[in-house]
Structure formats: structure tokens, C-alpha cells
């Protein structure tokens, strides 16, 4: 009589779940296939051929047919058949095509380098000289007229020399305190420029540049001085 097992303490952790289940391997399908094959072989008349097929006897060759039969020579490795790469025949054809292509390209380059087509060897023809009719038909350039002086014609400025400068100096000497103790050398020097500017400022002359003896300054000075008597 078996004794009852002692009660176990309850498990406090999470419940255990199976991770792999083992089951017996099924061999029924393989066994059934082998059984059917054996039955098919065994039911054949000869016992070696499967069901649905029969052995057929080949006819014997006629007399003298062996003389007409030619034996095929064995295939050697050097012939190139049965290999993945090209045989010697294909290699020869490729070499011939490459030679023909190189010859064609060589003839084309030679045609481009002929002496008649080379631009470096050509002589440069001199430019034709203009004929008399062409030179006569060419328009002659019109000389540009000098720019007009903004202070009017006959304007005198610093650097000028001559009798007109001497006349200007003599007229300024007649104006009190404008050109005191000035020279009559006939040179338009900085002292004369300062005297002309002083005259323009004292008498309100604005038409000419400062220190330049223009038309407006000339009229004002001549109206205030008598003509110079030699």
C-alpha cells in the first residue's frame, strides 16, 4: 500500500511554460512510397522493369554494314570543345579583326597628316597691298577742332608770355593797390595771377575763372583804364 505524498508548498514565482515539445517522427509517407515502388517492380514480367514499360529487342545489323560505319575520333582537350573559353579558331579570328581595325585606323591617320592638309606646313600668303582706287575711296579722318576756351578767345592764364601779357600788367598798374609795384616783364607769373584774382574780387567779375584773364575780365579792365600808348 502506497503512502500518500506529503503536500508541497505553493510556488510563488511565475508559471513555467514549455519551450519545446517532442513528438514521434512520422515515417508513414516514406514507408508507403517504398512499399508502392517495390510492388510496382515486383509486378513487372521481368521483375526489373517498372509497371507500364516493356523490353524491346534491338535489330541486328545487316551483313557488311560494319564496313560503312566510321569511327568518330576522340575529342582532345587541345581542340577547345567542351570548355568555357574560346578555342584557337575564335582567337585567330579575333586577332585578324584587330589587325584589320588597326590598319584602317592607320590609313585614316595618314590621310589626316598629308602635306596638303597640314596647316603648319602651309606658307602664309602676304596681305594684298591696297590699290590706288581703294586708297582713294578710303575716307580721310576729319581733324578734331580744338576745344573752345570757356573764358573766351584770347584768354591769358598763368604760364603765358608775350606783348598781350605786358599790356595786361601795364593796365593793372593803373588800378590802385591791385598790382602795386608789379613787373611788366611779359610773363604771366603767380604774382600776376594773384593781381588778376584781386581785381575780379574787388570789382565783382564772375564770368571768368579766378586769376584767369578772360573776356569778362578784359572788358572790365579796359573800361576802367585808358589804352596803352607806346
MIDOSE-1310 file (N, C-alpha, C; in nm, 2 decimals, decimal comma, always signed):
residues 230
xxxx	+0,09/-0,12/+0,00/+0,00/+0,00/+0,00/+0,09/+0,12/+0,00; +0,06/+0,21/-0,10/+0,14/+0,33/-0,11/+0,10/+0,43/-0,01; +0,20/+0,50/+0,03/+0,17/+0,61/+0,13/+0,15/+0,74/+0,05; +0,06/+0,82/+0,10/+0,03/+0,95/+0,03/+0,15/+1,04/+0,04
xxxx	+0,18/+1,11/-0,07/+0,29/+1,21/-0,06/+0,26/+1,33/+0,02; +0,36/+1,38/+0,07/+0,34/+1,50/+0,16/+0,30/+1,62/+0,07; +0,22/+1,70/+0,13/+0,17/+1,82/+0,05/+0,29/+1,92/+0,03; +0,31/+1,97/-0,09/+0,41/+2,07/-0,12/+0,37/+2,21/-0,10
xxxx	+0,47/+2,29/-0,08/+0,43/+2,43/-0,06/+0,40/+2,50/-0,20; +0,30/+2,59/-0,20/+0,27/+2,65/-0,33/+0,39/+2,73/-0,38; +0,40/+2,73/-0,52/+0,51/+2,81/-0,59/+0,47/+2,95/-0,61; +0,55/+3,04/-0,55/+0,52/+3,18/-0,56/+0,56/+3,25/-0,69
xxxx	+0,65/+3,19/-0,76/+0,70/+3,25/-0,89/+0,60/+3,24/-1,00; +0,64/+3,29/-1,12/+0,55/+3,28/-1,24/+0,54/+3,13/-1,29; +0,43/+3,11/-1,35/+0,41/+2,97/-1,40/+0,51/+2,94/-1,51; +0,56/+2,81/-1,51/+0,65/+2,77/-1,61/+0,58/+2,72/-1,74
xxxx	+0,63/+2,76/-1,85/+0,57/+2,73/-1,98/+0,67/+2,65/-2,06; +0,63/+2,54/-2,14/+0,72/+2,46/-2,21/+0,78/+2,54/-2,33; +0,90/+2,52/-2,36/+0,97/+2,59/-2,47/+0,99/+2,50/-2,59; +0,98/+2,37/-2,58/+0,99/+2,27/-2,69/+0,91/+2,15/-2,65
xxxx	+0,84/+2,10/-2,75/+0,76/+1,98/-2,74/+0,81/+1,87/-2,83; +0,84/+1,75/-2,78/+0,89/+1,64/-2,86/+0,78/+1,55/-2,90; +0,77/+1,51/-3,03/+0,67/+1,42/-3,07/+0,74/+1,32/-3,16; +0,68/+1,20/-3,18/+0,75/+1,10/-3,26/+0,75/+1,14/-3,41
xxxx	+0,86/+1,10/-3,48/+0,87/+1,14/-3,62/+0,78/+1,05/-3,70; +0,72/+1,11/-3,80/+0,63/+1,04/-3,89/+0,71/+0,98/-4,01; +0,71/+0,85/-4,02/+0,77/+0,78/-4,13/+0,67/+0,70/-4,22; +0,55/+0,74/-4,20/+0,44/+0,66/-4,27/+0,45/+0,69/-4,42
xxxx	+0,47/+0,82/-4,46/+0,47/+0,86/-4,60/+0,59/+0,79/-4,67; +0,71/+0,79/-4,61/+0,83/+0,73/-4,68/+0,81/+0,58/-4,69; +0,76/+0,52/-4,58/+0,74/+0,37/-4,59/+0,63/+0,34/-4,70; +0,53/+0,42/-4,71/+0,43/+0,39/-4,81/+0,48/+0,41/-4,95
xxxx	+0,57/+0,51/-4,97/+0,63/+0,53/-5,10/+0,72/+0,41/-5,14; +0,80/+0,36/-5,05/+0,89/+0,25/-5,07/+0,81/+0,12/-5,10; +0,70/+0,11/-5,03/+0,62/-0,01/-5,05/+0,55/-0,02/-5,19; +0,51/+0,10/-5,23/+0,45/+0,11/-5,36/+0,55/+0,08/-5,47
xxxx	+0,67/+0,13/-5,45/+0,78/+0,11/-5,55/+0,81/-0,04/-5,56; +0,82/-0,11/-5,45/+0,85/-0,25/-5,45/+0,74/-0,33/-5,52; +0,62/-0,29/-5,49/+0,51/-0,36/-5,55/+0,51/-0,34/-5,70; +0,54/-0,22/-5,75/+0,54/-0,19/-5,89/+0,65/-0,27/-5,96
xxxx	+0,77/-0,28/-5,90/+0,88/-0,35/-5,96/+0,85/-0,50/-5,96; +0,79/-0,55/-5,85/+0,76/-0,69/-5,84/+0,65/-0,74/-5,93; +0,56/-0,66/-5,97/+0,45/-0,70/-6,05/+0,49/-0,70/-6,20; +0,61/-0,64/-6,24/+0,66/-0,64/-6,38/+0,69/-0,78/-6,42
xxxx	+0,68/-0,82/-6,56/+0,71/-0,95/-6,60/+0,86/-0,99/-6,57; +0,95/-0,91/-6,60/+1,09/-0,95/-6,57/+1,13/-0,93/-6,43; +1,06/-0,86/-6,36/+1,10/-0,83/-6,22/+1,19/-0,72/-6,20; +1,24/-0,65/-6,31/+1,34/-0,54/-6,30/+1,29/-0,41/-6,36
xxxx	+1,18/-0,42/-6,45/+1,13/-0,30/-6,51/+1,01/-0,26/-6,44; +0,99/-0,12/-6,43/+0,87/-0,07/-6,37/+0,74/-0,11/-6,45; +0,63/-0,09/-6,39/+0,50/-0,12/-6,45/+0,47/-0,02/-6,56; +0,42/-0,07/-6,68/+0,39/+0,02/-6,79/+0,49/+0,02/-6,89
xxxx	+0,61/-0,05/-6,87/+0,72/-0,05/-6,97/+0,75/-0,19/-7,01; +0,80/-0,22/-7,13/+0,84/-0,35/-7,17/+0,97/-0,34/-7,24; +1,05/-0,46/-7,24/+1,17/-0,46/-7,31/+1,15/-0,49/-7,46; +1,23/-0,42/-7,54/+1,22/-0,43/-7,69/+1,36/-0,47/-7,73
xxxx	+1,37/-0,58/-7,82/+1,50/-0,63/-7,87/+1,54/-0,55/-7,99; +1,66/-0,50/-7,99/+1,71/-0,42/-8,10/+1,75/-0,51/-8,22; +1,72/-0,46/-8,34/+1,75/-0,55/-8,46/+1,90/-0,56/-8,48; +1,94/-0,67/-8,53/+2,09/-0,69/-8,55/+2,13/-0,62/-8,68
xxxx	+2,25/-0,57/-8,69/+2,29/-0,51/-8,81/+2,31/-0,61/-8,92; +2,28/-0,56/-9,05/+2,30/-0,64/-9,16/+2,44/-0,67/-9,19; +2,46/-0,77/-9,28/+2,60/-0,81/-9,31/+2,66/-0,70/-9,40; +2,78/-0,67/-9,37/+2,86/-0,57/-9,44/+2,84/-0,42/-9,40
xxxx	+2,75/-0,40/-9,30/+2,72/-0,26/-9,25/+2,84/-0,21/-9,17; +2,92/-0,30/-9,11/+3,03/-0,26/-9,03/+3,13/-0,18/-9,11; +3,14/-0,22/-9,25/+3,24/-0,16/-9,33/+3,20/-0,01/-9,36; +3,07/+0,02/-9,36/+3,02/+0,15/-9,39/+3,03/+0,24/-9,26
xxxx	+3,05/+0,18/-9,15/+3,05/+0,26/-9,03/+3,19/+0,32/-9,00; +3,19/+0,45/-8,98/+3,32/+0,52/-8,95/+3,32/+0,56/-8,80; +3,44/+0,53/-8,75/+3,46/+0,56/-8,61/+3,49/+0,71/-8,59; +3,42/+0,77/-8,50/+3,44/+0,91/-8,47/+3,57/+0,93/-8,38
xxxx	+3,66/+1,02/-8,43/+3,78/+1,03/-8,35/+3,75/+1,09/-8,21; +3,83/+1,06/-8,12/+3,81/+1,11/-7,98/+3,84/+1,26/-7,98; +3,77/+1,33/-7,89/+3,78/+1,47/-7,87/+3,90/+1,50/-7,77; +4,00/+1,58/-7,82/+4,11/+1,61/-7,73/+4,08/+1,74/-7,66
xxxx	+4,16/+1,77/-7,56/+4,15/+1,89/-7,48/+4,20/+2,01/-7,56; +4,29/+1,98/-7,66/+4,35/+2,09/-7,73/+4,25/+2,15/-7,83; +4,15/+2,07/-7,87/+4,06/+2,13/-7,97/+3,97/+2,24/-7,91; +3,96/+2,25/-7,78/+3,88/+2,36/-7,72/+3,74/+2,33/-7,70
xxxx	+3,68/+2,21/-7,75/+3,54/+2,19/-7,73/+3,52/+2,14/-7,59; +3,41/+2,17/-7,54/+3,37/+2,13/-7,41/+3,42/+2,22/-7,30; +3,50/+2,33/-7,34/+3,55/+2,42/-7,24/+3,47/+2,56/-7,25; +3,48/+2,63/-7,14/+3,40/+2,76/-7,14/+3,47/+2,87/-7,22
xxxx	+3,60/+2,87/-7,23/+3,67/+2,97/-7,31/+3,67/+2,95/-7,45; +3,71/+3,05/-7,54/+3,71/+3,04/-7,68/+3,82/+2,95/-7,73; +3,80/+2,88/-7,84/+3,90/+2,79/-7,89/+4,01/+2,86/-7,98; +4,10/+2,79/-8,03/+4,21/+2,86/-8,11/+4,15/+2,93/-8,24
xxxx	+4,04/+2,87/-8,29/+3,98/+2,93/-8,41/+3,92/+3,07/-8,38; +3,85/+3,08/-8,27/+3,80/+3,21/-8,23/+3,91/+3,31/-8,20; +4,02/+3,26/-8,13/+4,13/+3,35/-8,10/+4,19/+3,40/-8,23; +4,21/+3,31/-8,33/+4,27/+3,36/-8,46/+4,18/+3,46/-8,53
xxxx	+4,05/+3,44/-8,52/+3,95/+3,54/-8,58/+3,96/+3,67/-8,51; +3,97/+3,67/-8,38/+3,98/+3,79/-8,30/+4,10/+3,87/-8,34; +4,22/+3,80/-8,35/+4,34/+3,86/-8,39/+4,34/+3,92/-8,52; +4,27/+3,85/-8,62/+4,26/+3,90/-8,76/+4,18/+4,03/-8,76
xxxx	+4,07/+4,03/-8,68/+3,98/+4,15/-8,68/+4,06/+4,27/-8,62; +4,14/+4,24/-8,51/+4,21/+4,35/-8,45/+4,32/+4,41/-8,55; +4,38/+4,32/-8,63/+4,48/+4,37/-8,73/+4,42/+4,45/-8,83; +4,30/+4,41/-8,88/+4,23/+4,49/-8,98/+4,19/+4,62/-8,93
xxxx	+4,14/+4,63/-8,81/+4,09/+4,75/-8,75/+4,21/+4,85/-8,73; +4,33/+4,79/-8,69/+4,45/+4,88/-8,67/+4,49/+4,93/-8,80; +4,48/+4,85/-8,91/+4,52/+4,90/-9,04/+4,43/+5,01/-9,09; +4,30/+5,00/-9,07/+4,20/+5,10/-9,11/+4,23/+5,23/-9,04
xxxx	+4,25/+5,22/-8,90/+4,28/+5,34/-8,83/+4,41/+5,41/-8,87; +4,51/+5,33/-8,91/+4,64/+5,38/-8,95/+4,63/+5,46/-9,08; +4,55/+5,40/-9,18/+4,53/+5,47/-9,30/+4,45/+5,60/-9,28; +4,35/+5,60/-9,19/+4,28/+5,72/-9,16/+4,37/+5,83/-9,10
xxxx	+4,46/+5,79/-9,01/+4,55/+5,90/-8,95/+4,65/+5,95/-9,05; +4,69/+5,86/-9,15/+4,78/+5,90/-9,25/+4,72/+6,00/-9,34; +4,59/+5,98/-9,37/+4,52/+6,08/-9,46/+4,50/+6,21/-9,39; +4,49/+6,22/-9,26/+4,48/+6,35/-9,19/+4,61/+6,42/-9,19
xxxx	+4,72/+6,35/-9,20/+4,86/+6,41/-9,19/+4,92/+6,43/-9,32; +4,85/+6,43/-9,43/+4,91/+6,45/-9,56/+4,96/+6,60/-9,57; +5,07/+6,62/-9,65/+5,13/+6,75/-9,66/+5,03/+6,86/-9,70; +4,94/+6,82/-9,79/+4,84/+6,92/-9,84/+4,74/+6,96/-9,73
xxxx	+4,72/+6,88/-9,63/+4,62/+6,91/-9,53/+4,68/+6,96/-9,40; +4,81/+6,96/-9,39/+4,88/+7,01/-9,26/+4,88/+7,16/-9,27; +4,82/+7,22/-9,17/+4,81/+7,37/-9,17/+4,94/+7,43/-9,12; +5,03/+7,35/-9,05/+5,16/+7,40/-9,01/+5,25/+7,42/-9,12
xxxx	+5,24/+7,34/-9,23/+5,34/+7,34/-9,34/+5,29/+7,44/-9,45; +5,18/+7,50/-9,44/+5,13/+7,59/-9,54/+5,20/+7,73/-9,52; +5,24/+7,78/-9,64/+5,30/+7,92/-9,64/+5,19/+8,02/-9,62; +5,22/+8,12/-9,54/+5,13/+8,23/-9,52/+5,14/+8,33/-9,63
xxxx	+5,04/+8,35/-9,71/+5,04/+8,44/-9,82/+5,04/+8,59/-9,77; +5,12/+8,67/-9,82/+5,13/+8,81/-9,78/+5,00/+8,88/-9,81; +4,96/+8,98/-9,72/+4,84/+9,05/-9,74/+4,85/+9,14/-9,87; +4,74/+9,14/-9,95/+4,75/+9,23/-10,07/+4,76/+9,37/-10,03
xxxx	+4,84/+9,44/-10,11/+4,86/+9,59/-10,09/+4,74/+9,66/-10,14; +4,70/+9,77/-10,07/+4,58/+9,84/-10,12/+4,61/+9,91/-10,25; +4,52/+9,91/-10,34/+4,54/+9,97/-10,47/+4,51/+10,12/-10,46; +4,54/+10,19/-10,57/+4,52/+10,34/-10,57/+4,37/+10,38/-10,55
xxxx	+4,29/+10,29/-10,62/+4,14/+10,32/-10,61/+4,09/+10,30/-10,47; +4,14/+10,19/-10,41/+4,10/+10,16/-10,27/+4,14/+10,27/-10,17; +4,27/+10,32/-10,19/+4,31/+10,43/-10,10/+4,24/+10,56/-10,13; +4,20/+10,58/-10,25/+4,12/+10,70/-10,28/+3,98/+10,69/-10,22
xxxx	+3,93/+10,57/-10,22/+3,79/+10,56/-10,17/+3,79/+10,56/-10,02; +3,90/+10,54/-9,95/+3,90/+10,54/-9,81/+3,88/+10,68/-9,76; +3,79/+10,70/-9,66/+3,76/+10,83/-9,61/+3,88/+10,88/-9,53; +3,91/+11,01/-9,54/+4,02/+11,07/-9,47/+3,96/+11,11/-9,33
xxxx	+4,03/+11,09/-9,23/+3,98/+11,13/-9,09/+3,98/+11,28/-9,08; +3,87/+11,33/-9,03/+3,85/+11,47/-9,01/+3,92/+11,52/-8,88; +4,00/+11,62/-8,89/+4,07/+11,67/-8,77/+3,97/+11,72/-8,67; +3,99/+11,69/-8,55/+3,90/+11,74/-8,44/+3,94/+11,88/-8,41
xxxx	+3,84/+11,97/-8,41/+3,87/+12,11/-8,38/+3,91/+12,12/-8,23; +4,00/+12,21/-8,20/+4,03/+12,23/-8,05/+3,91/+12,28/-7,97; +3,91/+12,23/-7,85/+3,80/+12,27/-7,76/+3,81/+12,42/-7,74; +3,69/+12,48/-7,74/+3,68/+12,63/-7,72/+3,71/+12,66/-7,57
xxxx	+3,79/+12,77/-7,55/+3,82/+12,81/-7,41/+3,69/+12,86/-7,35; +3,65/+12,81/-7,23/+3,53/+12,86/-7,16/+3,54/+13,00/-7,13; +3,66/+13,06/-7,12/+3,67/+13,20/-7,08/+3,68/+13,29/-7,20; +3,66/+13,23/-7,32/+3,65/+13,32/-7,44/+3,79/+13,31/-7,52
xxxx	+3,79/+13,36/-7,65/+3,91/+13,36/-7,72/+4,01/+13,47/-7,67; +4,14/+13,44/-7,68/+4,24/+13,54/-7,64/+4,26/+13,54/-7,49; +4,21/+13,43/-7,42/+4,23/+13,42/-7,28/+4,37/+13,40/-7,24; +4,42/+13,47/-7,13/+4,55/+13,46/-7,08/+4,54/+13,40/-6,94
xxxx	+4,64/+13,30/-6,92/+4,64/+13,24/-6,79/+4,79/+13,22/-6,75; +4,81/+13,17/-6,63/+4,95/+13,16/-6,58/+5,03/+13,07/-6,67; +5,15/+13,12/-6,70/+5,24/+13,05/-6,80/+5,25/+13,11/-6,93; +5,15/+13,20/-6,96/+5,15/+13,27/-7,09/+5,26/+13,38/-7,10
xxxx	+5,31/+13,41/-7,21/+5,41/+13,52/-7,23/+5,37/+13,59/-7,36; +5,43/+13,71/-7,37/+5,41/+13,79/-7,49/+5,37/+13,93/-7,46; +5,34/+14,01/-7,57/+5,31/+14,15/-7,56/+5,17/+14,17/-7,49; +5,08/+14,07/-7,51/+4,95/+14,09/-7,45/+4,96/+14,08/-7,30
xxxx	+5,05/+14,00/-7,25/+5,07/+13,99/-7,10/+5,13/+14,12/-7,05; +5,22/+14,18/-7,13/+5,27/+14,31/-7,09/+5,17/+14,42/-7,08; +5,07/+14,42/-7,18/+4,96/+14,52/-7,18/+4,88/+14,50/-7,06; +4,85/+14,37/-7,02/+4,77/+14,34/-6,90/+4,84/+14,40/-6,78
xxxx	+4,97/+14,38/-6,77/+5,04/+14,43/-6,65/+5,04/+14,58/-6,64; +5,05/+14,65/-6,76/+5,05/+14,79/-6,75/+4,91/+14,85/-6,71; +4,80/+14,78/-6,76/+4,67/+14,83/-6,72/+4,64/+14,80/-6,57; +4,69/+14,69/-6,52/+4,67/+14,66/-6,38/+4,75/+14,76/-6,29
xxxx	+4,86/+14,81/-6,34/+4,93/+14,91/-6,26/+4,85/+15,04/-6,24; +4,76/+15,07/-6,33/+4,68/+15,19/-6,32/+4,56/+15,17/-6,22; +4,53/+15,05/-6,18/+4,43/+15,03/-6,08/+4,49/+15,04/-5,94; +4,44/+15,13/-5,85/+4,51/+15,15/-5,72/+4,51/+15,02/-5,64
xxxx	+4,63/+14,99/-5,59/+4,65/+14,88/-5,49/+4,62/+14,74/-5,55; +4,60/+14,72/-5,68/+4,57/+14,59/-5,73/+4,70/+14,52/-5,77; +4,79/+14,59/-5,83/+4,91/+14,53/-5,88/+5,03/+14,62/-5,84; +5,04/+14,65/-5,71/+5,13/+14,75/-5,66/+5,27/+14,70/-5,68
xxxx	+5,36/+14,79/-5,74/+5,50/+14,76/-5,77/+5,51/+14,63/-5,85; +5,42/+14,60/-5,94/+5,42/+14,49/-6,03/+5,52/+14,50/-6,14; +5,56/+14,39/-6,20/+5,65/+14,39/-6,31/+5,58/+14,39/-6,44; +5,65/+14,44/-6,54/+5,60/+14,44/-6,68/+5,69/+14,36/-6,77
xxxx	+5,73/+14,24/-6,72/+5,82/+14,15/-6,79/+5,76/+14,07/-6,90; +5,63/+14,07/-6,91/+5,56/+14,00/-7,02/+5,54/+13,85/-6,98; +5,56/+13,81/-6,86/+5,54/+13,67/-6,81/+5,42/+13,67/-6,72; +5,33/+13,57/-6,74/+5,21/+13,55/-6,66/+5,26/+13,46/-6,54
xxxx	+5,31/+13,53/-6,43/+5,36/+13,46/-6,32/+5,26/+13,45/-6,21; +5,29/+13,38/-6,10/+5,19/+13,37/-5,99/+5,15/+13,51/-5,93; +5,24/+13,61/-5,93/+5,21/+13,74/-5,88/+5,10/+13,81/-5,97; +5,12/+13,79/-6,10/+5,01/+13,85/-6,19/+4,88/+13,78/-6,17
xxxx	+4,89/+13,64/-6,15/+4,76/+13,57/-6,12/+4,69/+13,62/-6,00; +4,77/+13,65/-5,89/+4,70/+13,70/-5,77/+4,65/+13,84/-5,79; +4,71/+13,92/-5,88/+4,66/+14,05/-5,90/+4,53/+14,05/-5,98; +4,52/+13,96/-6,08/+4,40/+13,94/-6,16/+4,29/+13,89/-6,07
xxxx	+4,32/+13,80/-5,98/+4,21/+13,75/-5,89/+4,16/+13,86/-5,80; +4,26/+13,94/-5,75/+4,22/+14,05/-5,67/+4,13/+14,15/-5,74; +4,16/+14,18/-5,86/+4,08/+14,27/-5,94/+3,94/+14,21/-5,96; +3,93/+14,08/-5,99/+3,80/+14,02/-6,01/+3,71/+14,02/-5,88
xxxx	+3,78/+14,00/-5,77/+3,71/+14,00/-5,64/+3,66/+14,14/-5,61; +3,74/+14,25/-5,62/+3,71/+14,38/-5,58/+3,60/+14,44/-5,67; +3,60/+14,40/-5,80/+3,50/+14,46/-5,89/+3,39/+14,37/-5,93; +3,38/+14,26/-5,86/+3,26/+14,17/-5,88/+3,26/+14,10/-6,01
xxxx	+3,37/+14,06/-6,07/+3,37/+13,99/-6,20/+3,36/+13,84/-6,18; +3,25/+13,78/-6,23/+3,23/+13,64/-6,21/+3,23/+13,55/-6,34; +3,24/+13,61/-6,45/+3,23/+13,53/-6,57/+3,35/+13,45/-6,61; +3,47/+13,48/-6,55/+3,60/+13,40/-6,58/+3,64/+13,33/-6,45
xxxx	+3,74/+13,23/-6,48/+3,80/+13,16/-6,37/+3,88/+13,26/-6,28; +3,90/+13,23/-6,16/+3,97/+13,31/-6,07/+4,12/+13,32/-6,11; +4,17/+13,44/-6,13/+4,31/+13,46/-6,17/+4,33/+13,44/-6,32; +4,23/+13,42/-6,40/+4,24/+13,40/-6,55/+4,19/+13,52/-6,61
xxxx	+4,26/+13,57/-6,71/+4,23/+13,70/-6,78/+4,14/+13,66/-6,90; +4,01/+13,65/-6,88/+3,92/+13,61/-6,99/+3,85/+13,74/-7,05; +3,74/+13,71/-7,12/+3,66/+13,82/-7,19/+3,60/+13,91/-7,09; +3,53/+13,86/-6,99/+3,47/+13,95/-6,89/+3,57/+14,03/-6,82
xxxx	+3,68/+13,97/-6,77/+3,78/+14,05/-6,70/+3,84/+14,15/-6,79; +3,86/+14,11/-6,92/+3,92/+14,21/-7,02/+3,83/+14,33/-7,04; +3,70/+14,31/-7,06/+3,61/+14,42/-7,08/+3,61/+14,52/-6,95; +3,61/+14,46/-6,83/+3,60/+14,54/-6,71/+3,73/+14,62/-6,69
xxxx	+3,84/+14,56/-6,73/+3,97/+14,63/-6,71/+3,99/+14,73/-6,81; +3,95/+14,71/-6,94/+3,97/+14,81/-7,04/+3,87/+14,92/-7,02; +3,76/+14,90/-6,96/+3,66/+15,01/-6,94/+3,71/+15,10/-6,83; +3,80/+15,06/-6,75/+3,85/+15,14/-6,63/+3,99/+15,20/-6,66
xxxx	+4,05/+15,16/-6,77/+4,19/+15,21/-6,80/+4,19/+15,26/-6,94; +4,27/+15,36/-6,96/+4,29/+15,42/-7,09/+4,38/+15,33/-7,17; +4,37/+15,33/-7,30/+4,45/+15,25/-7,39/+4,60/+15,28/-7,37; +4,68/+15,18/-7,38/+4,82/+15,19/-7,36/+4,89/+15,26/-7,48
xx	+4,96/+15,37/-7,46/+5,02/+15,44/-7,57/+5,17/+15,40/-7,57; +5,22/+15,36/-7,68/+5,37/+15,32/-7,69/+5,45/+15,45/-7,69
